Amino acid sequence: MIFSSFFQRFRPSRFLSSYLRPLCLASFTTLLASCSLTEIDHSNDFENNGRDVTALKRDSLYLKESLPPGLPYPDESFQSGLAQQIAYLNRIKEKDYLLKNTQTSVADLKLVAQEIDQWLNNPAQQPQLVAHQIAGQDQRGNVQITGYYVPILPVRHQPDDTYRYPLYRKPTLRDAEGKYPSREAIDFENALAGQGLEIAYTADLVDNFFLHVQGSGVVEYEDGERKLLSWGGVNGHPYRSLGKELIERGEIDRADISAQSIRQWLLEHPERKREILSTNPSYLFFSEGPQHPVGAANVPLTPLYSAAVDPSVIPLGAILLAQVPKLDTYGNLIGHEFRLLLAQDKGGAIKGPGHIDWYQGIGEEAHFHAGQLKHFGKVWLLLPKNPTPQILIAQ
């Protein structure tokens, strides 16, 4: 069982036992194959993807369970991220969130943060929390956990023969539907040229694309100056995964898909760059922000503890217990480990209960780890055992 290390390390009560039972004993191999093919997107159906097909299927989005008696103790960087989380919760207005079969509030999220903070200062004091498991992509609790990072990208202030691909601020003009031009129109038809929106120029349109996917990045100019470019809005067009597109076209096997393999494919097929990049019409604009990468909650991101979520499923400001993939140097799954995560960001590709994005940090090492992550784990939304009275249904 993929939960075995959790039982050995934390000695939890039987809070997970209800859905760890096999689905059935007869024709089990056939059943697993059927589950694998029909319950998740086929682009994620690769060998050793970390998915637990033995968990019972359910209809509810959240499955309420007792908190285990042991939580994974984080390092000091988590405490800094938690302080930012508390500052965010103190800054926003009080409201309630209606989350399908459960509900919570800003006040509840504050209670969770306070319980975790008190536990960090006194580990013998068990947090008074309840774990609500997210249904995942397959209604069996399996959530795909991908990674993102902040790249460091060489740029120029002015274009030249090499550095000629602009990174843009958000324009003011849009069409009658409230949308801005598509990726193809912006990158290949110069739809934004002449509006003074250029922040910097890069040497590779593919670098721009991956910077859009990451949502922020550090740029380094020719004089050594560095600036952080943060999320500055999107063009309103739907997001389409390049990896999924290449899998469906038979260009890359689903087991081999990663940021690195997509980059390599684009490098080897320059004549098809426009065709493939344009299949994702979504386009991200940047703003020159603070010195440290920030997420949608407008707080600095903490490497290996911040996560991007769909706020309609997991409110920003929530704390999660997550079973995250452990990979070897080749990107192969070798197990899972449990971590506390901070819901501090969101992204165009993070929709529904089946996907979160785990922040890996800044630079090439973070890039390497983020590019390998595409496996399944499990996620629990932590809520107080004694919630506050509800006031207003807001979401």
Residue pairs with C-beta under 8 A, 6 or more apart in sequence:
1 20
1 52
1 54
2 50
2 52
2 323
2 335
2 336
3 16
3 20
3 52
3 323
5 335
5 336
5 337
6 12
6 68
6 323
6 336
6 338
9 70
9 338
10 68
10 69
10 70
10 71
10 72
10 338
11 69
11 70
12 68
12 69
12 70
13 66
13 68
13 69
15 65
15 66
15 67
15 68
15 131
16 65
18 56
19 55
19 56
19 58
19 63
19 140
19 141
20 54
20 55
21 54
21 56
22 28
22 54
23 31
23 35
23 53
23 54
23 56
23 57
24 31
31 53
32 53
35 53
35 138
35 140
36 45
36 51
36 53
37 45
39 137
39 138
39 139
39 140
40 51
40 137
40 138
40 142
40 354
41 137
41 244
42 247
42 254
43 241
43 243
43 244
43 247
43 248
43 254
43 257
44 137
44 144
44 254
44 374
44 376
45 254
46 253
46 254
46 255
47 255
48 332
48 333
49 333
49 374
49 375
49 376
50 142
50 325
50 333
50 336
50 375
50 376
50 377
51 138
51 142
51 376
52 140
52 141
52 142
52 376
52 378
53 140
55 140
55 141
55 142
56 140
57 138
57 139
57 140
58 135
58 139
58 140
59 139
60 100
60 101
60 135
61 99
61 100
61 101
61 102
61 134
61 135
61 313
61 353
62 99
62 100
62 101
62 102
62 132
62 133
62 134
62 135
62 381
63 132
63 133
63 135
63 141
64 102
64 130
64 131
64 132
65 130
65 131
65 132
65 133
65 380
66 130
66 131
67 126
67 127
67 129
67 130
67 131
67 382
67 385
68 131
69 126
71 119
71 127
71 321
71 338
71 340
72 321
72 337
72 338
72 339
72 340
73 120
73 123
74 120
74 305
74 339
74 340
77 302
77 303
77 304
77 305
78 120
78 302
78 305
78 340
78 342
79 117
79 120
80 302
81 300
81 301
81 302
81 305
81 306
81 342
81 344
82 113
82 116
82 117
82 120
82 319
82 342
84 299
84 300
84 302
84 342
84 344
85 113
85 297
85 299
85 317
85 319
85 342
85 344
86 110
86 113
86 114
86 117
87 299
88 297
88 298
88 299
88 316
88 317
88 344
89 106
89 109
89 110
89 113
89 317
90 110
92 106
92 317
93 106
94 105
94 106
94 107
94 391
95 105
95 106
95 391
95 392
95 394
95 395
96 103
96 104
96 105
96 390
96 391
96 392
96 393
96 394
97 103
97 104
97 105
97 315
97 394
97 395
98 393
98 394
98 395
99 312
99 313
99 315
99 395
102 132
102 383
103 390
103 393
104 315
104 318
104 381
104 383
104 387
105 387
105 388
105 390
105 391
106 317
107 388
108 383
108 384
108 387
108 388
109 315
109 317
109 318
109 319
111 384
111 387
111 388
112 127
112 129
112 318
112 319
112 382
112 383
112 384
113 317
113 319
115 127
115 128
115 129
115 384
116 127
116 319
116 340
116 382
118 125
118 127
119 125
119 126
119 127
128 384
128 385
128 386
129 382
129 383
129 384
129 385
130 382
130 383
130 384
130 385
131 321
131 380
131 381
131 382
132 380
132 381
132 382
132 383
133 141
133 378
133 379
133 380
133 381
134 141
134 143
134 313
134 314
134 353
134 378
134 379
134 380
134 381
135 141
135 353
135 354
136 142
136 143
136 353
136 354
136 376
136 378
136 379
137 143
137 144
137 352
137 353
137 354
137 355
137 376
138 354
141 378
142 354
142 376
142 377
142 378
143 353
143 354
143 355
143 356
143 376
143 377
143 378
143 379
144 354
144 355
144 356
144 374
144 375
144 376
145 322
145 324
145 325
145 355
145 356
145 357
145 358
145 373
145 375
145 376
145 377
145 379
146 355
146 356
146 357
146 358
146 370
146 373
146 374
147 357
147 358
147 359
147 360
147 369
147 370
147 371
147 372
147 373
148 213
148 214
148 215
148 308
148 347
148 357
148 358
148 359
148 360
148 370
149 214
149 359
149 360
149 361
149 362
149 363
149 366
149 367
149 369
149 370
150 214
150 216
150 217
150 218
150 228
150 293
150 301
150 361
150 362
150 363
150 366
151 207
151 210
151 211
151 214
151 217
151 218
151 362
151 363
151 367
152 217
152 218
152 219
152 220
152 226
152 362
152 363
152 364
153 202
153 207
153 211
153 217
153 218
153 219
153 220
154 163
154 202
154 203
154 219
154 220
155 163
155 167
155 200
155 201
155 202
155 219
155 220
155 221
156 163
156 200
156 201
156 221
156 222
157 200
157 201
157 221
157 222
158 201
159 166
159 201
160 201
162 203
163 201
163 202
163 203
164 201
164 203
165 187
165 201
165 202
165 203
165 204
165 205
165 207
165 208
166 192
166 197
166 198
166 199
166 200
166 201
166 202
167 198
167 199
167 200
167 201
167 202
167 208
167 211
167 219
167 229
167 286
168 186
168 192
168 197
168 198
168 199
168 285
168 286
169 197
169 198
169 199
169 232
169 285
169 286
169 287
170 180
170 197
170 232
170 233
170 285
170 287
171 180
171 192
171 195
171 197
171 285
173 180
173 195
174 180
174 236
177 236
178 236
179 235
179 236
179 237
180 186
180 235
180 236
180 237
180 283
181 189
181 191
181 192
181 235
181 283
182 235
182 237
182 278
182 281
182 283
183 235
183 237
183 277
183 278
183 280
183 281
183 282
183 283
184 274
184 277
184 278
184 281
185 191
186 192
186 235
186 283
187 205
187 208
187 274
187 277
187 278
187 283
188 274
188 278
197 285
199 219
199 229
199 286
199 288
200 219
200 221
200 229
202 208
202 211
205 273
205 277
206 263
206 266
206 267
206 273
206 277
209 242
209 277
209 280
210 259
210 263
211 217
211 229
211 284
212 282
212 283
212 284
213 349
215 230
215 231
215 284
215 308
215 345
215 347
216 228
216 229
216 230
216 231
216 286
216 289
216 293
216 294
217 228
217 229
218 226
218 227
218 228
218 229
218 293
218 362
219 226
219 227
219 229
220 226
221 227
227 288
228 288
228 289
228 290
228 291
228 292
228 293
229 286
229 287
229 288
229 289
230 286
230 287
230 288
230 289
230 290
230 293
230 294
231 284
231 286
231 287
231 296
232 284
232 285
232 286
232 287
233 284
233 285
234 282
234 283
234 284
234 285
234 348
235 281
235 282
235 283
235 284
235 285
237 281
237 282
237 283
238 281
238 282
239 280
239 282
239 348
239 349
240 279
240 280
240 281
240 282
241 280
241 349
242 262
242 276
242 277
242 279
242 280
243 252
243 257
243 258
243 262
245 276
245 279
245 280
246 252
246 257
246 262
246 265
246 276
247 253
247 254
247 257
251 265
252 261
252 262
252 265
257 374
258 331
258 371
258 372
258 374
259 367
259 370
259 371
260 371
260 372
266 272
266 273
266 276
266 277
269 276
282 348
284 348
290 300
292 300
292 301
293 300
293 301
293 362
294 300
294 301
295 301
295 306
295 308
295 344
295 345
295 346
295 359
296 308
296 311
296 316
296 344
296 345
296 346
297 316
297 317
297 343
297 344
297 345
299 344
301 344
301 345
301 359
302 342
302 344
302 359
303 359
303 360
303 361
303 362
303 366
304 339
304 358
304 359
304 360
304 361
305 339
305 340
305 341
305 342
305 359
306 341
306 342
306 344
306 345
306 359
307 320
307 322
307 341
307 342
307 343
307 344
307 345
307 356
307 357
307 358
307 359
308 344
308 345
308 346
308 347
308 350
308 356
308 357
308 359
309 316
309 318
309 320
309 343
309 345
309 346
309 350
309 356
309 357
310 346
310 350
310 351
310 352
310 353
310 355
311 343
311 346
311 395
312 395
313 352
313 353
314 320
314 343
314 356
314 379
314 381
315 343
315 395
316 343
316 344
316 345
316 346
317 343
317 344
318 343
318 381
318 382
319 340
319 341
319 342
319 343
319 382
320 340
320 341
320 342
320 343
320 356
320 379
320 380
320 381
320 382
321 338
321 339
321 340
321 341
321 379
321 380
321 382
322 338
322 339
322 340
322 341
322 356
322 358
322 377
322 378
322 379
322 380
323 336
323 337
323 338
323 377
323 378
323 379
324 336
324 337
324 338
324 339
324 341
324 358
324 377
325 333
325 336
325 373
325 375
325 376
325 377
326 333
326 334
326 335
326 336
326 337
327 333
327 334
327 369
327 372
327 373
327 375
328 334
331 372
333 375
336 377
341 356
341 358
341 379
345 357
345 359
347 357
349 355
349 357
350 356
350 357
356 379
358 373
360 366
360 367
360 369
360 370
360 373
